[in-house]
Every structure is written in structure tokens, then in C-alpha cells.
Amino acid sequence: MKKVAHILDAKGRDVWAVTPDTRVAEALAMMADKNCGALLVLSEGNIAGIVSERDYARRVEPEGKTAAGTLVSEIMTVDVEYVDPEQTAEECLALMTESYFRHLPVLADGELAGIVSIGDVVKAVIEEQGFVIEQLHRYITGGA
């Protein structure tokens, strides 16, 4: 089974982050620039939350706020789930599906080691299934 550490090795360990007092407009610009759908929110080096495009879509315009006039702290998710590098892609997918999260920070020994998205996890699961299917095909056909 593919582990989170393998996913991070393949995609990289870069983490894009903002602070709670960052304006939502700045966070959205960073997401666009980095081509990502969520940013960690760090306060004094600790995870304070996570903010996503989904948070903006649900908590800014519909409530009559503006991205320029709203702080990330007003819309971020504060109950952040995280995973360990030794957890499997399947475990991540189950957690994401159950909790409706699309991004999970990765903590190794209490330190931020990266972040995985639902796309990263699904890709890993599909690759693993493809490998299993190939091995079964070789077994059934006698290695041909």
C-alpha cells in the first residue's frame, strides 16, 4: 500500500501558508499563483487552520462580505485533521471522504512535513490498483 511519505516524495513537500490576519483576497491570489486549492493558516509556526477556495465560496460573497475586507481568520476551518507519513493513501481517502476534507496536512513527529490533496491521494490509489491489476494479470496469464 502506498504511504503518505511516498506521495510527498513524488509531489514535493512544499507547503503554502498564510497567517490568520491575511486578507482573503491575498490568500486567493496566492492560491491562483501556486495553483492550489487551499492554504494552511499558520500562527507562530503552529497550524491555526486551513483556508480553501470552498471557504471563500461559502463564507464571503454569500454573506455580503468582500475578499479585500475579510480576514482569513473569519472564514478558515479551525478543526484541521492531519495524517502521519506512515499512513496509507487508502486511510487518507477514507478520512477525506468521511470528513468532507480535500486537503490534509502531514505531520511527522509533530512537525509539518507537507500537505496532500484529494487529487494526490486518488492518484496514488489508482496507481496502486493498476499495479495490483497488472500483477494479477501476469499471474493469471502465466507471466505473458
N, C-alpha and C positions, 0 to 999 in steps of 0.2 A: 504494500500500500504506500502511495506517495505521501510523504510527510510535508508539513508546512515549511520546514527548513529547505527541502528540495524546491518547493515553489519559489521561495525567496532567492535561492541560488540562481534560478533561471530568470526571474524577472528583475531582480535587484532589490536592494534593501532601502532605497531612498524613501523618506517619509516627508511629505509636505505638510506643514503645520502653520497655524496662526495662533494668536492669543485671544482670550475672551473679549478684549476691548477692540479687536479689529472690526472695521465696518464690513458688513455683508457684501457690499459692492467690491471691496478689495479681495475678499475671500473668493467671490465668483470669478474675478479677473484671474486670480491665481489658479483656480480650477481649470479655467479655459487655457491658460498658458501652459500648465503642466499636463493637460489632457487627462484629468482625473475627475471623479465624481464626488469625492469627499476629502476633507482635510481634518487632521487631528487638531484638537484645540489643546495647546499646552500652556500651563501656568506654572512658572518657576520650575520648569523641567518635568512636571508631572502631567499626566493626561487628565484634563478637566472635562473633556467631552469630544464630540466629533460633530462636524457640520457637513451637510451634503446638499447637493442640488435639490434633493427632495425636501429638505428642511426649508429651503428658500421658497420652493413652490407652494408649500403648505402653510408657512407661518409668516410670510412677509406680505406679498401683494394681496392675498385673500383677506388679510386683516387690516388692509388700508395703510400698511407701512411702506417705506421705501428702502431699497437696498443701501442707499447712501446714508440714510438716517437711522439704520438699525445696527446694533452691535451683534456680533456672533453669539455672545453670551445669551442673548434674548431668544435665539432660535435653535441652539445646539442641543444635541442629545447628550444628557449627562450620565446616564446609566450605560456606560460603554462595556460591552462584552469583549473579551480578548481571548487569544489562544496562545498555546505554547508551541515552539518549533517542532516538538516531537509528536504533536497531534497530527492525525491523518486528514487528508483532503475530505474524506467522507464524513469525518467528525465535524469539520468546519461547515460543510454543506448542510448537515443536519441542524447545527446551531443556527446558521443563517436562515434556513427555511422555517424553523420553529419560532425564531425571534424576529423575523422580518428585517434582518440586517443585510446590507450589501457590502459592508466593509468591516474587517476585523483587525485591530492592531495585534501584533505579535510581540509578546513579552518573553524574554529569556532571562531567567534569574532576576526578575523584577525590572529589567532594563528593556526599553523599546528596541526591538530588533527589526521591525518592518511593519508592513500592512499588507493584507491580502484582500482582494475584491472577489465578489461572486464570480466574475469572469475568470479570474486566476484559478479559483477552486474548481469551477466546472471544466475548464480546460484540462486541469490535472486529472480529474476523474475520467474524462473522456480518453485521455492518453493511456491511463491505466487500464481502462476497459478494452481499448484497442489492442494493447499488449496481451491481455488475457485471451482475447478472441483469437489473436494470431497464434498463441501457444496452443490453444485448444484445436485450432485448425491443423497445425503441424502434427499434433498428437493423433488426431483422427485420420489424417491422410498419410501417416507414417513418415512425416518429415518432408514431404514433397512440396 
